[in-house]
Structures are given as C-alpha cells and as structure tokens.
Amino acid sequence: MAVLVSLVAVVAFTSGRSTADDQKKAEAMTGNKLVGTWKMVKAKYGGKEYDIPEGTTEFKHVTPAHFMLAAIDKDGIVHAAIGGPYALKGEKYEETPEYGLSEVFTNIKGKPQSFECKVEGAKWYHNGTLSNGFTIEEVWERVEPK
C-alpha cells in the first residue's frame, strides 16, 4: 500500500510541473493516436518470448504529453512503474523515464528510450533497444471504455 501511495504522490507531484512549453506541446499532440490506455498482450525481451505472469496486468496510460506504465498483480499491488514525458514523430516514439520503481527504472532513469511504433486498429506495436542495450518488442491493445 505504501508503494502505491508513494507512486500516486510522485505522479501528482510531477504532473504539476508543466510549463507553457509543455502546454504547447500537449496542444500540438492532441490528434495523437497513442493517447489512451493500453494493456500489454505480448512481448519479447532480449529476443525471448515473455510469458506475462498469470494474474499480472501491465497498463500503459498515455496522455498528450506523458506516459505511465504500471505492472499490477491479481491483488492490485503495483510491482513496477515507470513514467515521464514522451515525443512522437511519425513512427518514432521516444520516452524519457523520470519517475518510477523497479530495477528496470533504475537502469534507464532520465535517459531517452527510442522505439519504432505502429498503431494498427486497436494494437500498438512498440519495438526498440533500451539505452542499456536491452531489446524489446511489445504489443499493446487499446483498453476500450465499458
């Protein structure tokens, strides 16, 4: 519970730090097809298939200016989280993790992570190499409102 409370506090603190330039960027990106909530449905890390642990859900929430990834177990406990600003230019997607919790976050904090991305229907294909040299291939599916 303390981790979740801390995560909410971090998100609240960082979301209040926008500037006029951030607002302009957000306004320019409102037609962005990544904006929304996504659920990971398939992944390869380091060239190997990743079996999403049963009962675990990974969500990526994307606003016009920021992303937030959270890995949540069946009991609602957040085990990993990463978030920060991103930029989208055509099929190039770059995110810069500024806050989070996990070993992965510790290794990439503050470093731009560049990916190729493509949205086809309700699927987002996200591939690239992290700044630490680790390759990822992810498929996310848009979470539709009920």
N, C-alpha and C positions, 0 to 999 in steps of 0.2 A: 504494500500500500504506500509506503514511504517513497518508493521509486516512482510510482505513478503520480503522487503529489508533486514530487520534485520535477518530473517531466512536464506536468501541467504548468508549474511555475516558470520553468525555462521557456516554454512556448509563449506564455503570456508576456514574459519579460522581453523576449526577442521580437515578438510581433509588434511591440510598441515602439521599436527603434526606427521606423521608416522615416525617410526624408522626402523632400519634394521630388528629388530624382527618382526615388523608389516609386512614388505615386505615378510619375510619368511613365516609368517602365511598366507598371501594372496596367495602366490605361491602354498602352500600346499592345499588350498581350491578351486582351480580353477575348479575342477571337481564337485563342489557343485551344486546340482540341485535346490537350492533356489535362486541362482544368477538370477536376472531379476527384472521385475516389476510385481507386484501383485495388484489386486483390490479386496476389501472385498465384498463378495457376501452374507454372512450370519454370524450371531454372536449371542451368548448368553452371558450375563454378569450377574454374581451372580445367575445363574440358570434360568434367564428370557430371553425370546426371545428379541432381539434388533431389532427394526424397523429402518433401515437406513433411515434417513430423505430424502424425495424426493428431488432430485437435489443435494444431497451430495454424494461425491465420496471419498472413503478412499483408498489411494495407499500406498503400502509398496515397497520401492525400496531397493534391496539387492545387494550389491557388494560382492566380495570375503571376505571382512573384516568388513564391516559396513552395518547397516540398516538405513533407514529413512522412517518414517511413516508420512503422511500428510492427514488431513481431509479438503476437499475443497468443498465450496458450489457452486451452479449453476452460481454464478457471478465470480468464480475464486478466491475467498477470502479464505485464509488458516485460519481455526478456531482452529486447534490443530496440533502440530507437535512434534515428538519425534525421536531422533536418537542417534546412538553411535555404539560401536563395538559389535560383537556377536561371539559366538562359536557354532559349530555344530559337534556333535559326535554321529553318528548313528541317532537315532530318538530323541535325546536330543538336544534341542535348548535353548541357554541362551543368552539374550541380556542385555546390561548394558546401559540404557539411560544416555547420557552425556549432551545433549542439547535438547532444545525443548521449547514449550509454551503450556500451558494448566494446569488445576488443576491436572489432572492425572500425568503429568510430574513432577510437584512439589512434589507429594507424593512418586514417585519412583526414582527420580534422583540419579544416582550413585550407585543404588542397583541392583545386578544381578536379572533378572527375568527369571525363568526357566520354560520350556514348553516341552511337548511331541509334536513331529511334524511328519507328514507323508505326502509325496507327492504321489498322485495317478493321473497319467495323467497330466492334466492342473490344478489340485486342490491341495491346500496346507491346511492341517488340523492342527490347531495350538491350543493346549489346555494346561491350567495350572492355577496356582494360583500366583497372583502377590505378591510381598513382603509385601504388605499391607493387604493380606488375601483375596482379591477380586478374584473370579474365572472368567476365560474367556474361551470361546470355539469359535474359529473363523474359517471360511472357506474363503480362498482367491483363486482367479482364476488368472492364468497367463495372462498377457496382451501381446498378440502377436503383433509383428510389422505389420503395414499395408502395 
